[in-house]
Amino acid sequence: MLKALFLKELRELTATRSFWVMLLVLCPLIGFSFMEAVFLYAHAGESIMGDDILMARLSPLDGIVVPTFGALYLSEVFLFPFVAIRLLGVERQFGSIKLLNQICPNIGVSLGMKLCVVMLAYLASFIPALTALGVWHQLGGYLHVPEVSILLLGHFLFALLIASIAFFAVAITDSPQTAAIVTLAFTISSWVLEFAGQNQSTLNAISWLSMTAHLRAFEAALFSLQTLLGFLIAAASFIALAAIWLQAADDLAAKFKKSAVLAAFVGVLSLAASQAFYYKDFSENRENSFNPANEAELRKLNKPLVMTIHLSPDDSIAVDFEKEFLSKLKRVVKDVKITYELPKDPGPSGHEDPNYGLITYDYGGGRLSSHDVGARRALEVLHFLTGANLEGEVDSPYPGHPIKADAGNYRVLFYVLMPVCVILLWVGSQKILKCRR
């Protein structure tokens, strides 16, 4: 039965125009993003040649891979949801899902099979992006496989959650068009929350709910077990909600009751997942981490560390300190609390608050303060305060990977050959389906 159900969903996918349109649009979209990225990366490498400091910041991950997969991200947000919605929405709209329930009474199994087929469709959308990376390798470009693998994992988890949300949207609406609007509402809200987290607005407290913000960590080649579990729990939750709301035998009250029980169960799972304190930096230049010796010493800290920073969180100094030190510290020291205190207004006298930029460190009953807002000074203070054998951050041994390359010769591949292949596969699949009918 499962095999027959899988083949049935696969036929539905190949008959779906939205799937082929997604692949057709992706080929030139990814090709354009990739060729522009190569052009900018090559010129950046030429302009900083000989400068070891700037060369250490020239990363193919940031310069080539992330921009190329940025086009795939647009597809995940604006094209891929329609593929997922189409696979379930038509059956929901015309009532044929009742026939499906007769074939497979367990609606959860049916949804799981549909999700597997949808994710196969998503994996097909990897082909243009992976082709671009193959072209980059052919041009002599360098790729660090672990960091690329983490980025691929992040995009897969993001798409899995989008597909789950799309199924849930179909379950609670009466048409595919309305389901598309609901799904887009989720993705756009994720954008808003990510923006709120960057700008310290009133929504900053809930900015951790942003799917897009968590994807950025994977794009930086930073693996977080909490984030991985969060994506999986969220996706499973939306699929379970979809199964609940597609049960025709239950009335509205029963569906709300089951949804409430599920919400409580998910809350417990999320609380348990939040305790999974494990991070690993897969980036070649270790931009997201302290050097290994310092990380080993910081992990030994077993008492609460409280830092009080006399700056506005959106002050440029505070933003840089968050990026260069605090974000790394939070991934190594489990019990750390950061508090910001807004500097006093200068007032009519025009005198600046004497505490402006002051950072107070409290650990195990000891306290030290410093006006130096910088990673090196912060490590020195923690060294004296905690007794940990912390050394100054050494310069990264990462050499950078400059290259003189031009991907313009591959326009025909992305703009002509690959779209033609998609069209031929599209036409061929339709002929096969007609013959089998």
C-alpha positions as semicolon CSV with decimal commas, in nm:
position;residue;x (nm);y (nm);z (nm)
1;M;0,000;0,000;0,000
2;L;0,279;0,242;0,086
3;K;0,450;0,179;-0,246
4;A;0,127;0,238;-0,437
5;L;0,062;0,554;-0,236
6;F;0,414;0,681;-0,303
7;L;0,386;0,617;-0,678
8;K;0,048;0,788;-0,683
9;E;0,190;1,100;-0,516
10;L;0,492;1,092;-0,748
11;R;0,262;1,090;-1,051
12;E;0,069;1,380;-0,902
13;L;0,394;1,572;-0,861
14;T;0,512;1,518;-1,217
15;A;0,169;1,623;-1,343
16;T;0,188;1,945;-1,140
17;R;0,281;2,253;-1,344
18;S;0,404;2,442;-1,037
19;F;0,686;2,188;-0,990
20;W;0,817;2,228;-1,344
21;V;0,773;2,604;-1,339
22;M;0,978;2,619;-1,020
23;L;1,264;2,428;-1,183
24;L;1,234;2,633;-1,502
25;V;1,258;2,964;-1,315
26;L;1,538;2,843;-1,089
27;C;1,785;2,771;-1,372
28;P;1,831;3,132;-1,493
29;L;1,774;3,277;-1,145
30;I;2,053;3,073;-0,986
31;G;2,271;3,118;-1,294
32;F;2,243;3,497;-1,274
33;S;2,314;3,501;-0,899
34;F;2,614;3,272;-0,943
35;M;2,771;3,465;-1,232
36;E;2,730;3,797;-1,051
37;A;2,884;3,645;-0,738
38;V;3,184;3,517;-0,936
39;F;3,233;3,859;-1,097
40;L;3,227;4,043;-0,763
41;Y;3,441;3,780;-0,588
42;A;3,710;3,788;-0,858
43;H;3,728;4,169;-0,851
44;A;3,738;4,173;-0,471
45;G;4,030;3,929;-0,478
46;E;4,223;4,144;-0,724
47;S;4,171;4,462;-0,521
48;I;4,303;4,316;-0,192
49;M;4,583;4,101;-0,332
50;G;4,882;4,115;-0,096
51;D;4,683;4,235;0,207
52;D;4,688;3,935;0,443
53;I;4,426;4,081;0,680
54;L;4,169;4,140;0,408
55;M;4,260;3,819;0,230
56;A;4,167;3,626;0,545
57;R;3,814;3,759;0,504
58;L;3,779;3,647;0,143
59;S;3,569;3,334;0,178
60;P;3,403;3,139;-0,105
61;L;3,126;3,054;0,139
62;D;3,029;3,420;0,181
63;G;3,126;3,531;-0,167
64;I;2,998;3,246;-0,385
65;V;2,794;2,980;-0,205
66;V;2,562;3,199;0,003
67;P;2,473;3,438;-0,286
68;T;2,410;3,142;-0,518
69;F;2,182;2,974;-0,268
70;G;2,018;3,309;-0,202
71;A;1,833;3,254;-0,529
72;L;1,723;2,915;-0,397
73;Y;1,597;3,090;-0,083
74;L;1,367;3,306;-0,298
75;S;1,232;2,988;-0,452
76;E;1,178;2,834;-0,108
77;V;0,971;3,134;-0,003
78;F;0,777;3,220;-0,319
79;L;0,771;2,910;-0,545
80;F;0,818;2,595;-0,341
81;P;0,506;2,651;-0,121
82;F;0,286;2,632;-0,431
83;V;0,428;2,287;-0,513
84;A;0,339;2,163;-0,164
85;I;-0,002;2,331;-0,166
86;R;-0,089;2,191;-0,509
87;L;-0,015;1,834;-0,399
88;L;-0,269;1,848;-0,116
89;G;-0,485;2,151;-0,197
90;V;-0,666;2,012;-0,501
91;E;-0,770;1,697;-0,313
92;R;-0,884;1,913;-0,026
93;Q;-1,077;2,157;-0,248
94;F;-1,265;1,898;-0,454
95;G;-1,317;1,645;-0,176
96;S;-1,111;1,365;-0,331
97;I;-0,915;1,343;-0,007
98;K;-1,206;1,133;0,123
99;L;-1,123;0,869;-0,138
100;L;-0,758;0,886;-0,031
101;N;-0,867;0,820;0,327
102;Q;-1,045;0,506;0,212
103;I;-0,723;0,380;0,054
104;C;-0,516;0,481;0,356
105;P;-0,733;0,541;0,666
106;N;-0,442;0,690;0,860
107;I;-0,429;1,053;0,742
108;G;-0,090;1,093;0,908
109;V;0,061;0,827;0,681
110;S;-0,089;0,997;0,375
111;L;0,053;1,334;0,477
112;G;0,391;1,178;0,554
113;M;0,403;1,025;0,206
114;K;0,306;1,355;0,046
115;L;0,576;1,529;0,249
116;C;0,837;1,279;0,129
117;V;0,741;1,342;-0,234
118;V;0,740;1,719;-0,183
119;M;1,089;1,704;-0,035
120;L;1,203;1,497;-0,332
121;A;1,077;1,783;-0,547
122;Y;1,276;2,021;-0,333
123;L;1,591;1,811;-0,370
124;A;1,544;1,842;-0,746
125;S;1,567;2,220;-0,700
126;F;1,919;2,164;-0,562
127;I;2,035;2,056;-0,908
128;P;2,082;2,408;-1,057
129;A;2,260;2,529;-0,741
130;L;2,489;2,226;-0,725
131;T;2,557;2,269;-1,096
132;A;2,672;2,625;-1,022
133;L;2,908;2,494;-0,754
134;G;3,038;2,239;-1,005
135;V;3,109;2,522;-1,249
136;W;3,290;2,710;-0,971
137;H;3,510;2,405;-0,912
138;Q;3,571;2,379;-1,286
139;L;3,686;2,742;-1,288
140;G;3,945;2,654;-1,024
141;G;3,746;2,788;-0,729
142;Y;3,784;2,643;-0,381
143;L;3,504;2,488;-0,174
144;H;3,526;2,370;0,186
145;V;3,294;2,069;0,187
146;P;3,193;2,075;0,560
147;E;3,070;2,435;0,550
148;V;2,882;2,378;0,223
149;S;2,721;2,066;0,374
150;I;2,595;2,262;0,675
151;L;2,446;2,524;0,444
152;L;2,267;2,252;0,245
153;L;2,132;2,106;0,569
154;G;1,999;2,446;0,673
155;H;1,818;2,501;0,345
156;F;1,670;2,150;0,358
157;L;1,536;2,207;0,711
158;F;1,399;2,547;0,609
159;A;1,217;2,393;0,310
160;L;1,086;2,109;0,527
161;L;0,929;2,360;0,763
162;I;0,783;2,562;0,473
163;A;0,624;2,247;0,328
164;S;0,477;2,156;0,668
165;I;0,332;2,504;0,707
166;A;0,184;2,479;0,357
167;F;0,009;2,151;0,447
168;F;-0,128;2,307;0,764
169;A;-0,250;2,609;0,568
170;V;-0,434;2,377;0,327
171;A;-0,593;2,194;0,620
172;I;-0,743;2,508;0,777
173;T;-0,853;2,686;0,458
174;D;-1,107;2,609;0,189
175;S;-0,900;2,679;-0,124
176;P;-0,538;2,656;-0,244
177;Q;-0,535;3,032;-0,307
178;T;-0,618;3,107;0,056
179;A;-0,363;2,849;0,171
180;A;-0,098;3,027;-0,035
181;I;-0,180;3,356;0,136
182;V;-0,159;3,194;0,481
183;T;0,178;3,036;0,397
184;L;0,315;3,365;0,265
185;A;0,195;3,530;0,586
186;F;0,418;3,293;0,782
187;T;0,724;3,357;0,565
188;I;0,677;3,735;0,555
189;S;0,628;3,740;0,932
190;S;0,957;3,553;0,958
191;W;1,125;3,833;0,762
192;V;0,975;4,094;0,994
193;L;1,094;3,909;1,303
194;E;1,445;3,874;1,161
195;F;1,452;4,248;1,092
196;A;1,327;4,313;1,446
197;G;1,610;4,104;1,589
198;Q;1,869;4,302;1,395
199;N;1,731;4,642;1,493
200;Q;1,644;4,576;1,858
201;S;1,283;4,687;1,815
202;T;0,995;4,602;2,049
203;L;0,962;4,268;1,867
204;N;1,318;4,169;1,954
205;A;1,201;3,949;2,241
206;I;1,030;3,711;2,000
207;S;1,275;3,745;1,709
208;W;1,405;3,394;1,789
209;L;1,085;3,263;1,625
210;S;1,210;3,375;1,284
211;M;1,279;3,080;1,052
212;T;1,497;3,302;0,834
213;A;1,716;3,412;1,124
214;H;1,793;3,049;1,211
215;L;1,875;2,978;0,847
216;R;2,141;3,251;0,861
217;A;2,333;3,049;1,120
218;F;2,354;2,754;0,881
219;E;2,465;2,992;0,606
220;A;2,753;3,088;0,834
221;A;2,841;2,715;0,862
222;L;2,742;2,716;1,229
223;F;2,569;2,397;1,344
224;S;2,337;2,423;1,643
225;L;2,167;2,116;1,786
226;Q;1,897;2,340;1,936
227;T;1,819;2,486;1,594
228;L;1,816;2,145;1,428
229;L;1,573;2,006;1,685
230;G;1,367;2,325;1,665
231;F;1,317;2,289;1,289
232;L;1,226;1,921;1,322
233;I;0,983;1,977;1,609
234;A;0,817;2,270;1,431
235;A;0,779;2,074;1,107
236;A;0,637;1,770;1,286
237;S;0,398;1,996;1,478
238;F;0,252;2,155;1,166
239;I;0,212;1,813;1,001
240;A;0,035;1,684;1,312
241;L;-0,192;1,990;1,314
242;A;-0,270;1,934;0,948
243;A;-0,365;1,573;1,023
244;I;-0,593;1,687;1,306
245;W;-0,774;1,947;1,096
246;L;-0,815;1,713;0,798
247;Q;-1,007;1,461;1,008
248;A;-1,357;1,488;0,866
249;A;-1,505;1,271;1,144
250;D;-1,416;1,520;1,419
251;D;-1,619;1,831;1,495
252;L;-1,466;2,172;1,556
253;A;-1,453;2,130;1,935
254;A;-1,268;1,799;1,905
255;K;-1,014;1,949;1,667
256;F;-0,945;2,239;1,905
257;K;-0,911;1,997;2,195
258;K;-0,661;1,778;2,008
259;S;-0,472;2,088;1,895
260;A;-0,444;2,208;2,256
261;V;-0,310;1,869;2,369
262;L;-0,059;1,876;2,083
263;A;0,047;2,230;2,177
264;A;0,116;2,119;2,534
265;F;0,318;1,820;2,413
266;V;0,517;2,039;2,171
267;G;0,585;2,283;2,454
268;V;0,742;2,006;2,661
269;L;0,949;1,888;2,364
270;S;1,065;2,242;2,290
271;L;1,170;2,291;2,652
272;A;1,372;1,970;2,637
273;A;1,527;2,072;2,302
274;S;1,631;2,408;2,447
275;Q;1,862;2,222;2,684
276;A;2,053;2,067;2,395
277;F;2,352;2,297;2,432
278;Y;2,576;2,193;2,146
279;Y;2,735;2,412;1,878
280;K;3,003;2,337;1,623
281;D;3,165;2,580;1,384
282;F;3,223;2,416;1,044
283;S;3,350;2,731;0,874
284;E;3,706;2,706;0,745
285;N;3,807;3,046;0,887
286;R;3,630;2,981;1,224
287;E;3,473;3,324;1,205
288;N;3,198;3,218;1,447
289;S;3,428;3,093;1,724
290;F;3,714;3,168;1,957
291;N;4,036;2,979;1,900
292;P;4,019;2,617;2,029
293;A;4,237;2,683;2,335
294;N;4,014;2,965;2,458
295;E;3,698;2,766;2,392
296;A;3,830;2,477;2,599
297;E;3,904;2,710;2,891
298;L;3,569;2,891;2,869
299;R;3,377;2,563;2,876
300;K;3,527;2,498;3,221
301;L;3,341;2,796;3,370
302;N;3,078;2,644;3,602
303;K;2,937;2,953;3,773
304;P;2,692;3,216;3,644
305;L;2,855;3,494;3,444
306;V;2,668;3,826;3,437
307;M;2,774;4,111;3,210
308;T;2,618;4,456;3,241
309;I;2,684;4,677;2,939
310;H;2,617;5,052;2,958
311;L;2,523;5,094;2,595
312;S;2,212;5,096;2,384
313;P;2,174;4,753;2,217
314;D;2,149;4,918;1,875
315;D;2,462;5,130;1,927
316;S;2,715;5,043;1,657
317;I;2,975;4,967;1,926
318;A;2,737;4,725;2,096
319;V;2,646;4,560;1,765
320;D;3,013;4,499;1,683
321;F;3,080;4,368;2,033
322;E;2,786;4,129;1,999
323;K;2,921;3,994;1,673
324;E;3,288;3,972;1,771
325;F;3,253;3,848;2,128
326;L;2,911;3,803;2,290
327;S;2,761;3,573;2,027
328;K;3,068;3,348;2,049
329;L;3,062;3,355;2,429
330;K;2,696;3,246;2,444
331;R;2,777;2,940;2,235
332;V;3,053;2,828;2,472
333;V;2,943;2,938;2,822
334;K;2,602;2,795;2,907
335;D;2,517;3,011;3,210
336;V;2,575;3,365;3,087
337;K;2,342;3,664;3,120
338;I;2,383;3,986;2,923
339;T;2,210;4,304;3,045
340;Y;2,210;4,638;2,866
341;E;2,166;4,963;3,057
342;L;2,086;5,269;2,850
343;P;2,327;5,560;2,910
344;K;2,180;5,868;3,071
345;D;2,072;6,154;2,848
346;P;2,338;6,431;2,843
347;G;2,066;6,685;2,927
348;P;2,114;7,064;2,916
349;S;2,472;7,043;3,043
350;G;2,580;6,837;2,743
351;H;2,801;6,613;2,959
352;E;2,812;6,252;2,848
353;D;2,726;5,978;3,095
354;P;3,059;5,877;3,262
355;N;2,942;5,513;3,252
356;Y;2,897;5,519;2,876
357;G;3,065;5,208;2,733
358;L;3,135;5,060;3,077
359;I;3,112;4,680;3,099
360;T;3,082;4,515;3,440
361;Y;3,170;4,147;3,470
362;D;3,035;3,943;3,765
363;Y;3,151;3,585;3,821
364;G;3,154;3,375;4,138
365;G;3,130;3,677;4,368
366;G;3,407;3,868;4,191
367;R;3,356;4,183;3,988
368;L;3,566;4,372;3,735
369;S;3,482;4,664;3,508
370;S;3,628;4,802;3,188
371;H;3,549;5,082;2,943
372;D;3,722;4,893;2,663
373;V;3,446;4,743;2,446
374;G;3,645;4,486;2,252
375;A;3,695;4,111;2,228
376;R;4,061;4,114;2,330
377;R;4,002;4,323;2,641
378;A;3,697;4,114;2,735
379;L;3,908;3,798;2,726
380;E;4,172;3,965;2,943
381;V;3,908;4,062;3,201
382;L;3,764;3,710;3,206
383;H;4,119;3,575;3,244
384;F;4,177;3,779;3,562
385;L;3,823;3,732;3,695
386;T;3,778;3,359;3,642
387;G;4,136;3,233;3,653
388;A;4,088;3,065;3,317
389;N;4,401;3,043;3,107
390;L;4,273;3,266;2,827
391;E;4,506;3,402;2,564
392;G;4,453;3,687;2,322
393;E;4,277;3,586;2,005
394;V;4,541;3,507;1,747
395;D;4,504;3,613;1,387
396;S;4,327;3,355;1,174
397;P;4,560;3,126;0,976
398;Y;4,293;3,120;0,705
399;P;4,470;3,234;0,386
400;G;4,169;3,336;0,178
401;H;4,104;3,199;-0,167
402;P;4,135;3,469;-0,435
403;I;4,084;3,366;-0,794
404;K;4,073;3,525;-1,136
405;A;3,765;3,376;-1,294
406;D;3,485;3,463;-1,532
407;A;3,164;3,261;-1,539
408;G;3,017;3,458;-1,829
409;N;3,088;3,173;-2,069
410;Y;2,834;2,960;-1,883
411;R;2,536;3,181;-1,965
412;V;2,422;2,933;-2,230
413;L;2,424;2,654;-1,970
414;F;2,197;2,834;-1,723
415;Y;1,986;3,041;-1,962
416;V;1,936;2,790;-2,246
417;L;2,055;2,432;-2,195
418;M;1,920;2,370;-1,845
419;P;1,578;2,531;-1,912
420;V;1,551;2,327;-2,235
421;C;1,627;2,011;-2,037
422;V;1,353;2,099;-1,787
423;I;1,103;2,159;-2,067
424;L;1,193;1,829;-2,237
425;L;1,154;1,641;-1,910
426;W;0,823;1,819;-1,851
427;V;0,688;1,724;-2,195
428;G;0,823;1,370;-2,167
429;S;0,664;1,314;-1,827
430;Q;0,325;1,433;-1,953
431;K;0,341;1,190;-2,247
432;I;0,428;0,901;-2,016
433;L;0,139;0,989;-1,786
434;K;-0,103;1,002;-2,079
435;C;0,014;0,665;-2,208
436;R;-0,039;0,502;-1,867
437;R;-0,390;0,637;-1,848
